[in-house]
Amino acid sequence: MTSWQLVRVIAGTFILLSLAFGYPGSPWFISEWFLAFTAFVGANLLQSGITKWCLMESILRKLGLRAGT
């Protein structure tokens, strides 16, 4: 798996978990403040799409994952 693929897997997991923990109708509801984390992840995805730079991908590449094409 390349670094850009893992970034998307991590982002998708964070979004789904934060929605499960932040949506009042969810059986795993903890607090509505988890929805702020959903917005944070979405904003970072938007920023990385515009600037073509992603901090998570940089971290993963330093940990040894190969870069995507």
A tleap script that builds the chain and sets N, CA, C and O, in Angstrom:
source leaprc.protein.ff14SB
mol = sequence {
  NMET THR SER TRP GLN LEU VAL ARG VAL ILE
  ALA GLY THR PHE ILE LEU LEU SER LEU ALA
  PHE GLY TYR PRO GLY SER PRO TRP PHE ILE
  SER GLU TRP PHE LEU ALA PHE THR ALA PHE
  VAL GLY ALA ASN LEU LEU GLN SER GLY ILE
  THR LYS TRP CYS LEU MET GLU SER ILE LEU
  ARG LYS LEU GLY LEU ARG ALA GLY CTHR
}
set mol.1.N position { 0.857 -1.177 0.000 }
set mol.1.CA position { 0.000 0.000 0.000 }
set mol.1.C position { 0.902 1.238 0.000 }
set mol.1.O position { 1.891 1.298 0.729 }
set mol.2.N position { 0.552 2.199 -0.809 }
set mol.2.CA position { 1.345 3.425 -0.881 }
set mol.2.C position { 0.866 4.427 0.160 }
set mol.2.O position { -0.199 4.267 0.757 }
set mol.3.N position { 1.674 5.464 0.365 }
set mol.3.CA position { 1.354 6.454 1.393 }
set mol.3.C position { 0.045 7.183 1.097 }
set mol.3.O position { -0.740 7.437 2.011 }
set mol.4.N position { -0.200 7.521 -0.172 }
set mol.4.CA position { -1.440 8.256 -0.470 }
set mol.4.C position { -2.671 7.380 -0.278 }
set mol.4.O position { -3.737 7.879 0.084 }
set mol.5.N position { -2.533 6.070 -0.517 }
set mol.5.CA position { -3.666 5.171 -0.278 }
set mol.5.C position { -3.958 5.063 1.211 }
set mol.5.O position { -5.118 5.084 1.623 }
set mol.6.N position { -2.905 4.946 2.019 }
set mol.6.CA position { -3.102 4.827 3.465 }
set mol.6.C position { -3.672 6.112 4.054 }
set mol.6.O position { -4.462 6.059 4.997 }
set mol.7.N position { -3.286 7.261 3.518 }
set mol.7.CA position { -3.855 8.536 3.978 }
set mol.7.C position { -5.367 8.528 3.798 }
set mol.7.O position { -6.100 8.953 4.691 }
set mol.8.N position { -5.828 8.058 2.674 }
set mol.8.CA position { -7.274 8.030 2.412 }
set mol.8.C position { -7.985 7.014 3.290 }
set mol.8.O position { -9.113 7.254 3.720 }
set mol.9.N position { -7.341 5.881 3.563 }
set mol.9.CA position { -7.929 4.886 4.465 }
set mol.9.C position { -8.038 5.458 5.881 }
set mol.9.O position { -9.064 5.296 6.543 }
set mol.10.N position { -6.986 6.120 6.337 }
set mol.10.CA position { -6.998 6.726 7.673 }
set mol.10.C position { -8.039 7.830 7.752 }
set mol.10.O position { -8.797 7.893 8.721 }
set mol.11.N position { -8.092 8.704 6.749 }
set mol.11.CA position { -9.069 9.799 6.752 }
set mol.11.C position { -10.499 9.257 6.748 }
set mol.11.O position { -11.350 9.744 7.492 }
set mol.12.N position { -10.759 8.264 5.925 }
set mol.12.CA position { -12.094 7.671 5.888 }
set mol.12.C position { -12.479 7.034 7.211 }
set mol.12.O position { -13.621 7.154 7.656 }
set mol.13.N position { -11.525 6.355 7.843 }
set mol.13.CA position { -11.782 5.747 9.146 }
set mol.13.C position { -12.065 6.809 10.201 }
set mol.13.O position { -13.002 6.676 10.989 }
set mol.14.N position { -11.244 7.875 10.215 }
set mol.14.CA position { -11.473 8.970 11.168 }
set mol.14.C position { -12.849 9.604 10.978 }
set mol.14.O position { -13.546 9.886 11.952 }
set mol.15.N position { -13.234 9.824 9.735 }
set mol.15.CA position { -14.530 10.447 9.464 }
set mol.15.C position { -15.672 9.552 9.923 }
set mol.15.O position { -16.599 10.026 10.581 }
set mol.16.N position { -15.621 8.272 9.590 }
set mol.16.CA position { -16.702 7.366 9.988 }
set mol.16.C position { -16.788 7.210 11.509 }
set mol.16.O position { -17.882 7.190 12.073 }
set mol.17.N position { -15.639 7.100 12.165 }
set mol.17.CA position { -15.653 6.981 13.630 }
set mol.17.C position { -16.165 8.255 14.294 }
set mol.17.O position { -16.963 8.194 15.230 }
set mol.18.N position { -15.705 9.415 13.810 }
set mol.18.CA position { -16.158 10.656 14.436 }
set mol.18.C position { -17.638 10.902 14.184 }
set mol.18.O position { -18.308 11.499 15.026 }
set mol.19.N position { -18.161 10.460 13.053 }
set mol.19.CA position { -19.603 10.561 12.831 }
set mol.19.C position { -20.364 9.620 13.760 }
set mol.19.O position { -21.405 9.987 14.304 }
set mol.20.N position { -19.841 8.405 13.940 }
set mol.20.CA position { -20.494 7.448 14.839 }
set mol.20.C position { -20.496 7.960 16.273 }
set mol.20.O position { -21.468 7.762 17.002 }
set mol.21.N position { -19.413 8.618 16.685 }
set mol.21.CA position { -19.322 9.125 18.059 }
set mol.21.C position { -19.993 10.480 18.236 }
set mol.21.O position { -20.276 10.875 19.367 }
set mol.22.N position { -20.258 11.207 17.145 }
set mol.22.CA position { -20.797 12.551 17.256 }
set mol.22.C position { -22.251 12.710 16.875 }
set mol.22.O position { -22.867 13.720 17.216 }
set mol.23.N position { -22.818 11.739 16.177 }
set mol.23.CA position { -24.220 11.843 15.759 }
set mol.23.C position { -25.130 11.356 16.886 }
set mol.23.O position { -24.997 10.215 17.326 }
set mol.24.N position { -26.059 12.202 17.366 }
set mol.24.CA position { -26.902 11.821 18.509 }
set mol.24.C position { -27.729 10.552 18.304 }
set mol.24.O position { -28.069 9.895 19.288 }
set mol.25.N position { -28.059 10.186 17.089 }
set mol.25.CA position { -28.850 8.989 16.844 }
set mol.25.C position { -28.029 7.713 16.793 }
set mol.25.O position { -28.583 6.622 16.656 }
set mol.26.N position { -26.719 7.840 16.902 }
set mol.26.CA position { -25.840 6.675 16.813 }
set mol.26.C position { -25.818 5.889 18.122 }
set mol.26.O position { -25.876 6.484 19.198 }
set mol.27.N position { -25.736 4.569 18.045 }
set mol.27.CA position { -25.625 3.784 19.287 }
set mol.27.C position { -24.291 4.001 20.002 }
set mol.27.O position { -24.170 3.664 21.180 }
set mol.28.N position { -23.280 4.560 19.309 }
set mol.28.CA position { -21.973 4.817 19.911 }
set mol.28.C position { -21.772 6.291 20.244 }
set mol.28.O position { -20.642 6.741 20.438 }
set mol.29.N position { -22.873 7.041 20.311 }
set mol.29.CA position { -22.788 8.481 20.562 }
set mol.29.C position { -22.066 8.776 21.874 }
set mol.29.O position { -22.351 8.179 22.912 }
set mol.30.N position { -21.119 9.719 21.796 }
set mol.30.CA position { -20.406 10.185 22.987 }
set mol.30.C position { -20.667 11.675 23.187 }
set mol.30.O position { -21.145 12.094 24.242 }
set mol.31.N position { -20.347 12.476 22.162 }
set mol.31.CA position { -20.515 13.921 22.254 }
set mol.31.C position { -20.621 14.498 20.846 }
set mol.31.O position { -20.001 13.994 19.909 }
set mol.32.N position { -21.406 15.551 20.710 }
set mol.32.CA position { -21.516 16.212 19.415 }
set mol.32.C position { -20.216 16.887 18.999 }
set mol.32.O position { -20.059 17.241 17.830 }
set mol.33.N position { -19.281 17.073 19.923 }
set mol.33.CA position { -18.000 17.691 19.603 }
set mol.33.C position { -17.159 16.833 18.672 }
set mol.33.O position { -16.217 17.335 18.058 }
set mol.34.N position { -17.483 15.540 18.553 }
set mol.34.CA position { -16.763 14.700 17.601 }
set mol.34.C position { -17.017 15.149 16.164 }
set mol.34.O position { -16.216 14.860 15.275 }
set mol.35.N position { -18.116 15.846 15.933 }
set mol.35.CA position { -18.396 16.363 14.588 }
set mol.35.C position { -17.389 17.435 14.184 }
set mol.35.O position { -17.145 17.643 12.996 }
set mol.36.N position { -16.804 18.116 15.170 }
set mol.36.CA position { -15.752 19.087 14.862 }
set mol.36.C position { -14.532 18.366 14.297 }
set mol.36.O position { -13.848 18.904 13.425 }
set mol.37.N position { -14.252 17.161 14.780 }
set mol.37.CA position { -13.138 16.382 14.238 }
set mol.37.C position { -13.428 15.976 12.796 }
set mol.37.O position { -12.523 15.948 11.962 }
set mol.38.N position { -14.695 15.659 12.500 }
set mol.38.CA position { -15.090 15.353 11.121 }
set mol.38.C position { -14.787 16.547 10.219 }
set mol.38.O position { -14.234 16.384 9.131 }
set mol.39.N position { -15.148 17.738 10.668 }
set mol.39.CA position { -14.876 18.956 9.894 }
set mol.39.C position { -13.375 19.183 9.740 }
set mol.39.O position { -12.924 19.608 8.676 }
set mol.40.N position { -12.598 18.908 10.777 }
set mol.40.CA position { -11.145 19.069 10.718 }
set mol.40.C position { -10.531 18.153 9.660 }
set mol.40.O position { -9.695 18.593 8.870 }
set mol.41.N position { -10.936 16.897 9.641 }
set mol.41.CA position { -10.417 15.943 8.660 }
set mol.41.C position { -10.825 16.380 7.248 }
set mol.41.O position { -10.010 16.341 6.327 }
set mol.42.N position { -12.076 16.793 7.080 }
set mol.42.CA position { -12.538 17.262 5.771 }
set mol.42.C position { -11.784 18.484 5.302 }
set mol.42.O position { -11.450 18.588 4.122 }
set mol.43.N position { -11.506 19.418 6.209 }
set mol.43.CA position { -10.743 20.620 5.853 }
set mol.43.C position { -9.317 20.255 5.443 }
set mol.43.O position { -8.766 20.853 4.518 }
set mol.44.N position { -8.724 19.286 6.119 }
set mol.44.CA position { -7.375 18.853 5.745 }
set mol.44.C position { -7.366 18.156 4.394 }
set mol.44.O position { -6.418 18.323 3.626 }
set mol.45.N position { -8.395 17.379 4.085 }
set mol.45.CA position { -8.487 16.760 2.769 }
set mol.45.C position { -8.629 17.825 1.685 }
set mol.45.O position { -8.013 17.718 0.624 }
set mol.46.N position { -9.432 18.842 1.946 }
set mol.46.CA position { -9.595 19.945 0.998 }
set mol.46.C position { -8.272 20.679 0.793 }
set mol.46.O position { -7.879 20.955 -0.341 }
set mol.47.N position { -7.595 20.992 1.883 }
set mol.47.CA position { -6.306 21.691 1.812 }
set mol.47.C position { -5.284 20.871 1.034 }
set mol.47.O position { -4.550 21.423 0.214 }
set mol.48.N position { -5.224 19.573 1.273 }
set mol.48.CA position { -4.232 18.755 0.572 }
set mol.48.C position { -4.561 18.628 -0.916 }
set mol.48.O position { -3.660 18.495 -1.744 }
set mol.49.N position { -5.840 18.668 -1.251 }
set mol.49.CA position { -6.219 18.632 -2.659 }
set mol.49.C position { -5.854 19.900 -3.403 }
set mol.49.O position { -5.525 19.866 -4.589 }
set mol.50.N position { -5.914 21.021 -2.699 }
set mol.50.CA position { -5.599 22.305 -3.330 }
set mol.50.C position { -4.096 22.538 -3.396 }
set mol.50.O position { -3.578 22.970 -4.426 }
set mol.51.N position { -3.395 22.255 -2.304 }
set mol.51.CA position { -1.965 22.562 -2.232 }
set mol.51.C position { -1.071 21.403 -2.680 }
set mol.51.O position { 0.127 21.595 -2.890 }
set mol.52.N position { -1.636 20.217 -2.826 }
set mol.52.CA position { -0.890 19.005 -3.187 }
set mol.52.C position { 0.164 18.646 -2.137 }
set mol.52.O position { 1.192 18.055 -2.466 }
set mol.53.N position { -0.093 19.005 -0.865 }
set mol.53.CA position { 0.778 18.651 0.248 }
set mol.53.C position { -0.090 18.171 1.402 }
set mol.53.O position { -1.106 18.786 1.727 }
set mol.54.N position { 0.319 17.065 2.017 }
set mol.54.CA position { -0.442 16.493 3.121 }
set mol.54.C position { 0.526 16.094 4.227 }
set mol.54.O position { 1.459 15.327 3.991 }
set mol.55.N position { 0.306 16.611 5.428 }
set mol.55.CA position { 1.179 16.309 6.560 }
set mol.55.C position { 1.166 14.819 6.884 }
set mol.55.O position { 2.219 14.241 7.153 }
set mol.56.N position { 0.003 14.193 6.864 }
set mol.56.CA position { -0.083 12.764 7.175 }
set mol.56.C position { 0.744 11.944 6.180 }
set mol.56.O position { 1.430 11.000 6.571 }
set mol.57.N position { 0.680 12.300 4.918 }
set mol.57.CA position { 1.469 11.574 3.919 }
set mol.57.C position { 2.962 11.776 4.149 }
set mol.57.O position { 3.746 10.842 3.980 }
set mol.58.N position { 3.357 12.971 4.529 }
set mol.58.CA position { 4.767 13.225 4.830 }
set mol.58.C position { 5.237 12.373 6.002 }
set mol.58.O position { 6.343 11.832 5.979 }
set mol.59.N position { 4.404 12.255 7.014 }
set mol.59.CA position { 4.740 11.437 8.182 }
set mol.59.C position { 4.853 9.968 7.784 }
set mol.59.O position { 5.798 9.285 8.177 }
set mol.60.N position { 3.895 9.488 7.009 }
set mol.60.CA position { 3.917 8.080 6.591 }
set mol.60.C position { 5.129 7.771 5.728 }
set mol.60.O position { 5.700 6.685 5.831 }
set mol.61.N position { 5.530 8.707 4.880 }
set mol.61.CA position { 6.703 8.484 4.035 }
set mol.61.C position { 7.968 8.446 4.878 }
set mol.61.O position { 8.885 7.680 4.578 }
set mol.62.N position { 8.034 9.263 5.933 }
set mol.62.CA position { 9.197 9.219 6.833 }
set mol.62.C position { 9.232 7.920 7.623 }
set mol.62.O position { 10.297 7.487 8.062 }
set mol.63.N position { 8.069 7.294 7.806 }
set mol.63.CA position { 8.009 6.010 8.491 }
set mol.63.C position { 8.345 4.836 7.559 }
set mol.63.O position { 8.396 3.686 7.997 }
set mol.64.N position { 8.569 5.130 6.287 }
set mol.64.CA position { 9.045 4.108 5.369 }
set mol.64.C position { 8.079 3.652 4.289 }
set mol.64.O position { 8.442 2.805 3.472 }
set mol.65.N position { 6.864 4.183 4.254 }
set mol.65.CA position { 5.950 3.805 3.177 }
set mol.65.C position { 6.413 4.435 1.878 }
set mol.65.O position { 6.942 5.546 1.859 }
set mol.66.N position { 6.206 3.710 0.801 }
set mol.66.CA position { 6.620 4.257 -0.494 }
set mol.66.C position { 5.585 5.259 -0.994 }
set mol.66.O position { 4.396 5.166 -0.687 }
set mol.67.N position { 6.071 6.207 -1.764 }
set mol.67.CA position { 5.206 7.241 -2.320 }
set mol.67.C position { 4.346 6.659 -3.428 }
set mol.67.O position { 4.751 5.731 -4.128 }
set mol.68.N position { 3.167 7.214 -3.571 }
set mol.68.CA position { 2.284 6.812 -4.668 }
set mol.68.C position { 2.669 7.520 -5.947 }
set mol.68.O position { 3.504 8.426 -5.951 }
set mol.69.N position { 2.047 7.093 -7.036 }
set mol.69.CA position { 2.354 7.710 -8.322 }
set mol.69.C position { 1.370 8.799 -8.647 }
set mol.69.O position { 1.474 9.432 -9.697 }
savepdb mol mol.pdb
quit
